[in-house]
């Protein structure tokens, strides 16, 4: 959807909000699928996470703040690792990466996918073994590729003929033989609950399957013999709730896999089906269970390999949002409450599109609750907005909040672990919030809050 720069999200959806949004019987109730597993509403009415009261988080760390439930994150890491068994689970660092997160990934036995030199630097600083790192990106610079080769990353996912030439030159200069995978655009466009199997290859990523570019990329790499070709890679989209699109992608990838084996006399040892597994942002979302998803993907690959008389390659996947997304929520303080002529109630918080651009950018839907107390007042339909000088500065388009929501209330928005801090900006020169990890009744800052001094330090006059 193309949004008007003045804010298509500002359009009036009517006083009843979207059709799926139902008036809650209890405005204080939490929908478990939306929240980190340790979140609960304590007897006095305020939320607790990791045994820490949100008032203590606000007092010690200020608002807005991203609140990271470490126990929940670890549990989701273990769930994906167990579900996929012998397959390799690469956490997609673009969702959210910090050195503390990398250390947890190392401890939980996951690998890590990065897509820039900056993310690679964080991965190395966090202690991720280089052989468990994969490097993505459609326009990797010579400096980024050189750093990857020198660190000895486990695989580089090549994305263009220019990059193959660039990496081949670096490999020759350094005398090293980096392992690579070829990213293939398989012609599957996945959207949440459905997929469309089309020739959708009008995008910047990967080598076209239908046009023969993928096969040509494989041919060049094998002919040169400088790079170690490990396998094929695809990524079909984001916020996917079932395995249907993956089934089509796997079938098309494995057909190319078989053609490579016949033409070049060797079977590639690896296959990566990417990530994009969805999470619940609202009650309308029904994400797949990781065990069910893994079972479907593994079954699909085994069946296709049997049909094509291939050995089953070592499989890898790249969940990011599905692991970190539900493990974090954003804690705000309400600054103003404004009823606009009975049309809508606007609840303004002390953050906004600088800490969560997804609502404005993708028309993303979120949920919210008054976090600092319980209320006996009836629910009213409200819109949670930010402090920025922009009409499209919307955090939650429509949500039922208690009628007595007021300035000074703490408000929490769940599902903000993925892409919110990663895509945060300094729009209007607002410093970015901290990331506060909670576990076992204690909180600690793992990414500190920016300050005005930080902003001015970059302004050299």
C-alpha positions as CSV (number, residue, x, y, z in Angstrom):
1,X,0.0,0.0,0.0
2,X,1.3,3.4,-0.9
3,X,0.7,5.9,1.9
4,X,0.3,9.6,1.4
5,X,3.1,11.4,3.1
6,X,0.7,13.4,5.2
7,X,-0.5,10.1,6.7
8,X,-2.9,7.7,5.0
9,X,-3.0,6.0,8.4
10,X,-4.7,9.1,9.6
11,X,-7.8,8.1,7.6
12,X,-11.0,7.7,9.7
13,X,-11.8,4.0,10.1
14,X,-15.0,4.9,11.9
15,X,-15.8,5.0,15.6
16,X,-15.8,1.2,15.9
17,X,-12.3,0.6,14.6
18,X,-11.3,-2.3,12.3
19,X,-13.8,-5.2,12.1
20,X,-11.6,-7.7,13.9
21,X,-11.1,-5.5,17.0
22,X,-13.6,-6.6,19.7
23,X,-14.6,-4.6,22.8
24,X,-12.9,-6.5,25.7
25,X,-14.9,-7.9,28.5
26,X,-12.0,-6.8,30.8
27,X,-9.9,-3.9,29.7
28,X,-7.1,-5.0,32.1
29,X,-6.8,-8.6,30.7
30,X,-3.7,-9.5,28.8
31,X,-3.7,-11.7,25.7
32,X,-0.9,-14.2,26.4
33,X,0.2,-14.7,22.8
34,X,1.1,-11.0,22.5
35,X,3.4,-10.8,25.6
36,X,6.7,-12.2,26.8
37,X,6.1,-15.3,28.9
38,X,7.0,-13.7,32.3
39,X,4.6,-10.8,32.0
40,X,1.7,-10.7,34.4
41,X,-0.5,-8.2,36.0
42,X,0.3,-8.2,39.7
43,X,-2.3,-8.0,42.4
44,X,-1.9,-4.2,42.7
45,X,-2.7,-3.9,38.9
46,X,0.7,-3.0,37.4
47,X,2.6,-5.2,35.0
48,X,5.6,-7.2,36.1
49,X,8.1,-8.7,33.7
50,X,10.9,-11.0,34.8
51,X,9.8,-10.3,38.3
52,X,10.3,-6.5,37.9
53,X,7.5,-4.0,38.3
54,X,7.1,-1.6,35.3
55,X,7.2,1.4,37.8
56,X,10.6,0.3,38.9
57,X,11.7,0.1,35.2
58,X,10.4,3.6,34.5
59,X,12.0,5.0,37.7
60,X,15.4,3.4,37.1
61,X,15.7,3.7,33.3
62,X,13.1,6.3,32.2
63,X,10.6,6.1,29.3
64,X,10.3,5.3,26.6
65,X,12.3,2.1,26.9
66,X,12.4,-1.3,25.2
67,X,11.9,-4.0,27.8
68,X,13.6,-7.2,26.9
69,X,12.5,-10.4,28.7
70,X,15.7,-12.5,28.7
71,X,14.1,-15.7,29.9
72,X,11.5,-15.5,27.2
73,X,14.1,-14.9,24.5
74,X,16.2,-17.9,25.7
75,X,13.1,-20.1,25.8
76,X,12.3,-19.2,22.2
77,X,15.9,-19.9,21.1
78,X,15.7,-23.3,22.7
79,X,12.2,-24.0,21.2
80,X,13.5,-23.3,17.6
81,X,16.7,-25.2,18.1
82,X,14.8,-28.3,19.5
83,X,12.1,-28.1,16.8
84,X,14.5,-28.1,13.9
85,X,16.6,-30.9,15.3
86,X,19.7,-31.4,13.1
87,X,19.0,-28.3,11.1
88,X,21.0,-25.2,11.7
89,X,19.1,-22.2,13.2
90,X,20.6,-18.8,12.2
91,X,19.1,-16.0,14.3
92,X,18.5,-13.1,11.9
93,X,20.4,-10.3,13.5
94,X,18.7,-7.6,11.5
95,X,15.6,-8.0,13.7
96,X,17.6,-6.8,16.7
97,X,21.2,-7.3,17.6
98,X,23.4,-6.2,20.5
99,X,26.4,-7.8,22.1
100,X,24.3,-9.1,25.0
101,X,22.0,-10.8,22.6
102,X,24.9,-12.4,20.7
103,X,26.2,-13.8,24.0
104,X,22.9,-15.4,24.7
105,X,22.8,-16.9,21.2
106,X,26.3,-18.4,21.7
107,X,25.2,-19.9,25.1
108,X,22.0,-21.3,23.5
109,X,23.8,-22.8,20.6
110,X,22.3,-20.8,17.7
111,X,24.2,-19.4,14.8
112,X,23.8,-15.8,13.6
113,X,22.9,-14.2,10.3
114,X,24.2,-10.6,9.7
115,X,23.8,-8.3,6.7
116,X,26.3,-5.5,7.2
117,X,29.8,-4.8,8.4
118,X,28.3,-3.1,11.5
119,X,26.2,-6.2,12.4
120,X,29.3,-8.4,11.8
121,X,31.3,-6.2,14.2
122,X,28.7,-6.7,16.9
123,X,28.6,-10.4,16.2
124,X,32.4,-10.7,16.7
125,X,32.4,-8.4,19.7
126,X,29.6,-10.6,21.3
127,X,31.8,-13.7,20.9
128,X,29.9,-15.5,18.2
129,X,32.4,-18.0,16.6
130,X,33.0,-16.8,13.0
131,X,32.2,-20.2,11.5
132,X,28.6,-19.9,12.9
133,X,28.1,-16.5,11.2
134,X,26.5,-16.0,7.8
135,X,26.7,-12.7,5.9
136,X,23.8,-11.5,3.7
137,X,23.3,-8.3,1.7
138,X,22.5,-7.3,-1.8
139,X,25.4,-4.8,-2.1
140,X,28.2,-5.9,0.2
141,X,31.2,-3.6,-0.1
142,X,34.7,-4.7,-0.6
143,X,35.5,-3.7,3.0
144,X,32.6,-5.9,4.3
145,X,33.6,-8.9,2.2
146,X,37.2,-8.5,3.2
147,X,36.3,-8.4,6.9
148,X,34.1,-11.5,6.5
149,X,36.9,-13.4,4.7
150,X,39.5,-12.3,7.3
151,X,37.3,-13.3,10.2
152,X,36.6,-16.6,8.6
153,X,32.8,-16.4,8.6
154,X,31.1,-19.7,7.9
155,X,29.2,-18.6,4.8
156,X,28.7,-15.6,2.6
157,X,25.4,-15.6,0.7
158,X,26.3,-14.1,-2.7
159,X,23.6,-12.0,-4.3
160,X,24.9,-10.7,-7.7
161,X,27.5,-11.4,-10.4
162,X,29.3,-8.2,-9.3
163,X,29.7,-9.6,-5.8
164,X,30.9,-13.0,-7.1
165,X,33.7,-11.2,-9.0
166,X,34.5,-9.0,-6.0
167,X,34.6,-11.8,-3.6
168,X,36.6,-14.0,-6.0
169,X,39.2,-11.2,-6.3
170,X,39.4,-10.8,-2.5
171,X,39.8,-14.6,-2.1
172,X,42.7,-14.7,-4.5
173,X,44.4,-11.7,-2.9
174,X,44.1,-13.2,0.6
175,X,44.8,-16.8,-0.4
176,X,41.6,-18.0,1.3
177,X,38.6,-20.0,0.1
178,X,35.5,-18.6,1.6
179,X,32.3,-20.7,1.7
180,X,29.4,-19.3,-0.2
181,X,25.7,-19.9,-0.9
182,X,23.8,-18.6,-3.9
183,X,20.7,-16.6,-3.1
184,X,17.9,-17.7,-5.5
185,X,14.8,-15.7,-6.2
186,X,12.4,-18.6,-6.5
187,X,9.3,-16.7,-7.7
188,X,7.2,-17.1,-4.6
189,X,5.7,-14.1,-2.9
190,X,4.5,-14.9,0.6
191,X,2.0,-12.8,2.6
192,X,1.0,-13.9,6.0
193,X,-1.8,-16.5,5.7
194,X,-1.4,-17.0,1.9
195,X,1.1,-17.2,-0.8
196,X,1.1,-16.4,-4.5
197,X,3.2,-18.6,-6.7
198,X,4.1,-16.2,-9.5
199,X,7.1,-15.0,-11.5
200,X,7.6,-12.3,-8.9
201,X,11.2,-11.6,-9.4
202,X,11.1,-7.8,-9.7
203,X,13.2,-7.1,-6.6
204,X,16.8,-6.3,-5.6
205,X,17.6,-9.6,-3.9
206,X,19.1,-12.8,-5.4
207,X,19.5,-14.5,-8.7
208,X,16.5,-15.2,-10.9
209,X,15.5,-18.8,-11.1
210,X,13.2,-18.6,-14.1
211,X,15.6,-16.4,-16.1
212,X,18.6,-18.7,-15.6
213,X,20.7,-16.3,-13.6
214,X,20.9,-18.7,-10.6
215,X,22.2,-21.5,-12.7
216,X,24.7,-19.2,-14.3
217,X,25.9,-18.0,-10.9
218,X,26.5,-21.6,-9.9
219,X,28.3,-22.3,-13.2
220,X,30.7,-19.3,-12.7
221,X,31.5,-20.2,-9.1
222,X,32.2,-23.8,-9.9
223,X,34.2,-23.0,-13.0
224,X,36.5,-20.6,-11.2
225,X,37.0,-23.0,-8.3
226,X,38.1,-20.1,-6.0
227,X,35.0,-20.0,-3.8
228,X,33.6,-23.0,-2.0
229,X,30.0,-23.4,-3.1
230,X,28.1,-24.9,-0.2
231,X,24.5,-24.7,-1.4
232,X,21.4,-22.6,-2.4
233,X,19.5,-20.1,-0.4
234,X,16.0,-18.5,-0.6
235,X,13.9,-16.1,1.4
236,X,10.3,-15.7,0.4
237,X,9.0,-12.9,2.7
238,X,8.1,-11.9,6.2
239,X,5.4,-12.5,8.7
240,X,4.5,-15.9,7.3
241,X,2.0,-18.0,9.3
242,X,2.2,-21.4,7.5
243,X,4.5,-23.6,5.4
244,X,2.7,-23.4,2.1
245,X,5.0,-20.9,0.5
246,X,8.0,-22.7,1.8
247,X,6.8,-25.9,0.1
248,X,6.8,-24.2,-3.3
249,X,10.2,-22.6,-2.6
250,X,11.8,-25.9,-1.5
251,X,10.4,-27.7,-4.5
252,X,11.9,-25.1,-6.9
253,X,15.2,-24.9,-5.1
254,X,15.6,-28.7,-5.0
255,X,14.8,-28.9,-8.7
256,X,17.8,-26.6,-9.3
257,X,19.8,-28.6,-6.8
258,X,19.1,-31.7,-8.9
259,X,20.0,-30.0,-12.1
260,X,23.3,-28.9,-10.6
261,X,24.1,-32.5,-9.5
262,X,23.3,-33.8,-13.0
263,X,25.3,-31.1,-14.9
264,X,28.3,-30.8,-12.6
265,X,28.4,-34.3,-11.0
266,X,28.1,-33.1,-7.4
267,X,25.3,-32.6,-4.9
268,X,25.6,-29.4,-3.0
269,X,25.6,-30.2,0.8
270,X,23.4,-27.4,2.1
271,X,20.0,-25.8,1.6
272,X,18.7,-22.7,3.4
273,X,15.0,-21.8,3.3
274,X,15.4,-18.5,5.0
275,X,13.1,-17.0,7.6
276,X,10.1,-14.8,7.8
277,X,8.1,-16.8,10.4
278,X,5.3,-14.6,11.8
279,X,4.3,-13.5,15.3
280,X,1.1,-12.2,16.9
281,X,0.8,-8.4,17.0
282,X,-2.9,-8.4,17.6
283,X,-5.6,-10.9,18.3
284,X,-6.2,-11.4,14.6
285,X,-2.7,-13.1,14.1
286,X,-2.3,-16.8,14.5
287,X,1.4,-17.7,14.2
288,X,2.5,-21.3,13.5
289,X,3.9,-23.4,16.3
290,X,7.7,-23.8,15.7
291,X,7.4,-27.6,16.1
292,X,4.6,-27.8,13.6
293,X,6.4,-25.4,11.2
294,X,9.7,-27.4,11.5
295,X,7.9,-30.7,11.0
296,X,6.3,-29.4,7.8
297,X,9.5,-28.0,6.4
298,X,11.6,-31.1,7.2
299,X,8.9,-33.3,5.7
300,X,8.7,-31.2,2.5
301,X,12.5,-31.3,2.0
302,X,12.7,-35.1,2.6
303,X,9.8,-35.8,0.2
304,X,11.2,-33.7,-2.6
305,X,14.7,-35.1,-2.2
306,X,13.3,-38.7,-2.4
307,X,11.3,-37.8,-5.5
308,X,14.4,-36.3,-7.1
309,X,16.7,-39.1,-5.9
310,X,18.9,-36.7,-4.0
311,X,20.6,-37.0,-0.6
312,X,18.9,-34.7,2.0
313,X,21.1,-31.6,2.3
314,X,21.9,-30.0,5.6
315,X,19.0,-27.7,6.2
316,X,19.2,-24.2,7.8
317,X,16.6,-21.6,8.6
318,X,16.8,-17.9,9.7
319,X,14.2,-16.9,12.3
320,X,14.6,-13.4,13.7
321,X,11.2,-11.8,14.4
322,X,9.8,-15.1,15.6
323,X,12.4,-15.3,18.4
324,X,12.9,-11.7,19.5
325,X,9.7,-10.1,18.5
326,X,7.5,-11.3,21.3
327,X,10.3,-11.1,23.8
328,X,10.2,-7.3,24.0
329,X,7.7,-4.6,24.7
330,X,8.0,-0.8,24.7
331,X,7.1,1.1,27.8
332,X,5.9,4.6,27.4
333,X,4.5,7.4,29.6
334,X,1.3,9.1,28.5
335,X,1.7,12.8,28.1
336,X,-1.7,14.0,26.9
337,X,-5.2,12.6,26.3
338,X,-7.3,14.4,23.7
339,X,-10.9,13.7,22.7
340,X,-11.5,15.2,19.2
341,X,-15.1,16.1,19.0
342,X,-16.3,12.7,19.8
343,X,-14.6,11.3,16.7
344,X,-11.6,9.7,18.4
345,X,-9.6,9.7,21.6
346,X,-5.9,10.4,21.0
347,X,-3.5,9.2,23.6
348,X,0.0,10.7,23.2
349,X,3.1,9.0,24.5
350,X,6.7,10.2,25.0
351,X,8.0,8.2,22.0
352,X,6.5,7.5,18.6
353,X,7.7,6.9,15.0
354,X,11.4,7.4,16.0
355,X,11.2,4.2,18.2
356,X,8.6,2.3,16.1
357,X,8.4,3.3,12.4
358,X,6.6,0.1,11.4
359,X,3.1,1.5,11.8
360,X,3.8,4.4,9.5
361,X,6.0,2.5,7.1
362,X,4.1,-0.8,6.8
363,X,0.6,0.0,8.1
364,X,1.5,-2.4,10.9
365,X,-1.0,-3.1,13.6
366,X,-0.1,-3.2,17.3
367,X,-1.8,-3.7,20.6
368,X,-1.4,-1.7,23.9
369,X,-2.5,-1.7,27.5
370,X,-2.3,0.7,30.4
371,X,0.6,-1.0,32.3
372,X,1.0,0.9,35.5
373,X,-2.4,0.1,37.1
374,X,-5.7,-1.7,36.6
375,X,-8.9,0.2,35.9
376,X,-12.5,-0.4,36.7
377,X,-13.7,2.0,34.0
378,X,-15.2,0.8,30.8
379,X,-13.1,0.5,27.6
380,X,-13.0,3.3,25.0
381,X,-11.5,3.1,21.5
382,X,-8.3,5.1,21.4
383,X,-5.4,5.8,19.0
384,X,-1.9,5.8,20.5
385,X,0.2,8.5,18.9
386,X,3.7,9.8,19.3
387,X,5.3,13.2,20.1
388,X,6.7,13.9,16.6
389,X,5.7,16.7,14.3
390,X,4.1,14.4,11.9
391,X,0.4,13.5,11.4
392,X,1.4,9.9,10.5
393,X,3.2,9.5,13.9
394,X,1.0,6.7,15.0
395,X,2.1,3.8,17.3
396,X,-1.2,1.9,17.7
397,X,-4.0,2.8,15.3
398,X,-6.9,1.4,17.3
399,X,-7.0,-0.1,20.7
400,X,-9.4,-0.3,23.6
401,X,-8.0,1.5,26.7
402,X,-9.8,2.3,30.0
403,X,-11.9,5.4,29.8
404,X,-9.9,7.0,32.6
405,X,-6.5,6.8,30.8
406,X,-4.7,9.9,31.7
407,X,-1.4,11.8,31.6
408,X,1.2,10.1,33.7
409,X,0.0,6.6,33.0
410,X,2.5,4.0,31.9
411,X,1.4,2.3,28.7
412,X,3.0,-0.8,27.1
413,X,3.0,-1.9,23.5
414,X,3.9,-5.6,23.0
415,X,5.7,-7.3,20.1
416,X,8.3,-4.6,19.6
417,X,11.4,-6.8,19.7
418,X,11.8,-7.1,16.0
419,X,12.8,-4.1,13.8
420,X,11.7,-1.4,16.2
421,X,15.1,-0.6,17.8
422,X,16.8,-1.8,14.7
423,X,15.0,0.8,12.5
424,X,14.8,3.5,15.2
425,X,15.8,7.0,14.2
426,X,16.6,10.4,15.6
427,X,13.7,12.1,13.8
428,X,13.1,15.6,15.3
429,X,16.4,15.0,17.1
430,X,14.8,12.6,19.6
431,X,17.4,10.4,21.3
432,X,16.7,6.6,20.8
433,X,15.5,4.7,23.9
434,X,17.5,2.2,25.8
435,X,17.0,-1.6,25.8
436,X,16.5,-2.8,29.3
437,X,16.9,-6.6,30.0
438,X,15.0,-8.1,32.8
439,X,15.5,-11.5,34.5
440,X,15.2,-13.0,37.9
441,X,13.8,-9.9,39.5
442,X,16.5,-7.5,38.3
443,X,17.0,-5.1,35.3
444,X,20.1,-4.0,33.4
445,X,20.7,-1.8,30.5
446,X,22.1,-3.7,27.5
447,X,21.8,-0.7,25.0
448,X,22.0,2.6,26.7
449,X,19.7,5.6,26.1
450,X,21.0,8.1,23.7
451,X,21.4,11.7,25.0
452,X,21.3,15.1,23.4
453,X,25.1,15.2,23.9
454,X,25.3,12.1,21.7
455,X,23.4,13.9,18.9
456,X,25.5,17.0,19.2
457,X,28.7,15.1,19.2
458,X,28.1,14.1,15.6
459,X,27.3,17.6,14.6
460,X,30.7,19.0,13.7
461,X,29.5,22.4,12.8
